[in-house]
Amino acid sequence: MTDRPQIAPANGKLGVLTPGMGAVSTTFIAGVLAARKGDALPIGSLTQMSHIRLGKRTDQRNPLIKDFVPLAGLDDLEFGGWDPYSDDAYTSAMKAGVLDPRHLEGIGEELRSVKPYPAVFSENWVKNLGGVDQVKEGANYMDLAERLMEDIDRFRSDKMVDRLVMVWCGSTEAYRDLSEAHVDIDAFVKGLKESDPAITPSQIYAYAALRMGVPFANGAPNLTVDFPAMVQLAAEEGIPIAGKDFKTGQTLMKTMVAPGLKARMLGIRGWFSTNILGNRDGEVLDDPESFRSKEVSKLGVLEQILQPEVYPELYGDLYHKVRINYYPPKGDDKEGWDSIDIFGWLGYPMQIKIDFLCKDSILAAPIVLDLALFMDLAARAGRSGVQEWLSFYFKSPQHGRGLYPENDLFIQHTKLKNNLRHMMGEELITHLGTEYYEEM
Ligand SMILES: NC(=O)c1ccc[n+]([C@@H]2O[C@H](COP(=O)([O-])OP(=O)(O)OC[C@H]3O[C@@H](n4cnc5c(N)ncnc54)[C@H](O)[C@@H]3O)[C@@H](O)[C@H]2O)c1
């Protein structure tokens, strides 16, 4: 055991606020409610299902993560959020069509009680959403941020929660480069007061959260907390932030397969990825500007894992293409199809085809749960700023200035578990292995 930092206990209730109460958010809430009742297992969640090895392999210490680190329990969670549609979580879940009505009926009453607050929303940033019926109005963006802070306060007292976390589950915003308003917190505050058109709704939520001391994780590719002003604010307020873009279907596969091919020094000439999906997210991503945000977050992954500058013979000529096609008949059942052209010994070509018929929100829901619980843990452990140890959950992990992101799923997994060991004062596991033989 080493010295361990103080971690405040997880006493009382934890409020989980999601801007965006569509498919992912309602699948997450419904899943937690069902798991609480013992009706279903929270499969895919490390905080609920994973064990963690402590000490030597011969020590036989392998507790569940939730028994090892002090996490909020599922029974202690309260749910809330914002959406420009006034549907409660039950109606929204029915419309999203991810979960069978038979799964929703048993928890219908609790789901109906989760009603989104009116959203800070603009069609300039998210197109293809028609008929929105509850959008906040304000004199300027700072006014809107203050309205969000009032909602946070109201939620805190209505639900009697002790702590809060916010996880962005809203639609993907249009891609824009950063502007003058993003360079530091003074410029950003000025931008809010002047309703600078370069500031997006998700950034207004993030500002409100950090000002209220609420950790913020971003599940979409928007630059929500990934710019200097917000990093500065998180540091000044001492609040954890993390992002971007939940790592689910195709990128999950990519960050499993690419490290394996690279570990064996196999070359890759081309990687063509296409997605067919028919949910509301797919409809939003049908807009080229929202797609551009997604494309940027999806494309960086291979380049970082494969290091073409270090291995030009193997990956220097890689052609990487990503497509997303909105195809309504698929609903939330996405088809992620990868055609990979690889080469081996003496350059002989081979092919790999992956056809992942996945359920997007089923893969994303446990990520929302884990992020909520781990961000709360990070705050109680006194961590602030970018939580790189949570890269495991993101397609495009946010990272410190001057660092490259870590995309390899297996390195991310080791990083996450070693951070938990470190927090609890346990030895880190290096997998060196010589100690077993020295003792013999
Ligand atoms: N499902 C996945 O596997 C997955 C993976 C990675 C990222 N994501 C991202 O997660 C987000 C949610 O995905 P989803 O499938 O639930 O989409 P969805 O369309 O079902 O839900 C998004 C909700 O956000 C709402 N919204 C839009 N702008 C908002 C705003 N300014 N404030 C509050 N609410 C707002 C929409 O009305 C909608 O109800 C998307 O950005 C998506 O790209 C999803």
The ligand as a MOL file (V3000), in Angstrom:
LIG
                    3D

  0  0  0     0  0            999 V3000
M  V30 BEGIN CTAB
M  V30 COUNTS 44 48 0 0 0
M  V30 BEGIN ATOM
M  V30 1 N -25.7020 6.3110 -29.3120 0
M  V30 2 C -24.4100 6.2200 -29.3840 0
M  V30 3 O -23.8620 5.1550 -29.4440 0
M  V30 4 C -23.5780 7.4460 -29.3690 0
M  V30 5 C -22.2130 7.2970 -29.4520 0
M  V30 6 C -21.4070 8.4180 -29.4150 0
M  V30 7 C -21.9720 9.6460 -29.2740 0
M  V30 8 N -23.3140 9.7760 -29.2260 0 CHG=1
M  V30 9 C -23.8440 11.1130 -29.1540 0
M  V30 10 O -24.7010 11.2040 -28.0440 0
M  V30 11 C -25.6870 12.1810 -28.3290 0
M  V30 12 C -27.0580 11.6060 -28.0270 0
M  V30 13 O -27.3460 10.5400 -28.9100 0
M  V30 14 P -28.8410 9.9660 -28.9990 0
M  V30 15 O -28.7740 8.7460 -29.8380 0
M  V30 16 O -29.4530 9.9370 -27.6680 0 CHG=-1
M  V30 17 O -29.5240 11.1230 -29.8600 0
M  V30 18 P -31.0650 11.5910 -29.7990 0
M  V30 19 O -31.2600 12.4020 -31.0070 0
M  V30 20 O -31.9760 10.4430 -29.5550 0
M  V30 21 O -31.1100 12.4980 -28.4870 0
M  V30 22 C -30.4990 13.7500 -28.4290 0
M  V30 23 C -31.4500 14.6820 -27.7280 0
M  V30 24 O -30.7720 15.9190 -27.5290 0
M  V30 25 C -31.7320 16.9260 -27.6600 0
M  V30 26 N -31.0500 18.1930 -27.8420 0
M  V30 27 C -30.5310 18.7430 -28.9650 0
M  V30 28 N -29.9740 19.9510 -28.6780 0
M  V30 29 C -30.1350 20.1520 -27.3540 0
M  V30 30 C -29.8050 21.2140 -26.4820 0
M  V30 31 N -29.1650 22.2910 -26.9310 0
M  V30 32 N -30.1410 21.0920 -25.1650 0
M  V30 33 C -30.7770 19.9990 -24.6940 0
M  V30 34 N -31.1240 18.9610 -25.4920 0
M  V30 35 C -30.8030 19.0340 -26.7970 0
M  V30 36 C -32.6100 16.4780 -28.8080 0
M  V30 37 O -33.8570 17.0930 -28.8000 0
M  V30 38 C -32.6960 14.9840 -28.5350 0
M  V30 39 O -33.8390 14.6490 -27.7650 0
M  V30 40 C -25.4990 12.5960 -29.7900 0
M  V30 41 O -24.7280 13.7630 -29.8600 0
M  V30 42 C -24.7090 11.4570 -30.3340 0
M  V30 43 O -23.9150 11.8210 -31.4550 0
M  V30 44 C -24.1400 8.7040 -29.2590 0
M  V30 END ATOM
M  V30 BEGIN BOND
M  V30 1 1 1 2
M  V30 2 2 2 3
M  V30 3 1 2 4
M  V30 4 1 4 5
M  V30 5 2 4 44
M  V30 6 2 5 6
M  V30 7 1 6 7
M  V30 8 2 7 8
M  V30 9 1 8 9
M  V30 10 1 8 44
M  V30 11 1 9 10
M  V30 12 1 9 42
M  V30 13 1 10 11
M  V30 14 1 11 12
M  V30 15 1 11 40
M  V30 16 1 12 13
M  V30 17 1 13 14
M  V30 18 2 14 15
M  V30 19 1 14 16
M  V30 20 1 14 17
M  V30 21 1 17 18
M  V30 22 2 18 19
M  V30 23 1 18 20
M  V30 24 1 18 21
M  V30 25 1 21 22
M  V30 26 1 22 23
M  V30 27 1 23 24
M  V30 28 1 23 38
M  V30 29 1 24 25
M  V30 30 1 25 26
M  V30 31 1 25 36
M  V30 32 1 26 27
M  V30 33 1 26 35
M  V30 34 2 27 28
M  V30 35 1 28 29
M  V30 36 1 29 30
M  V30 37 2 29 35
M  V30 38 1 30 31
M  V30 39 2 30 32
M  V30 40 1 32 33
M  V30 41 2 33 34
M  V30 42 1 34 35
M  V30 43 1 36 37
M  V30 44 1 36 38
M  V30 45 1 38 39
M  V30 46 1 40 41
M  V30 47 1 40 42
M  V30 48 1 42 43
M  V30 END BOND
M  V30 END CTAB
M  END
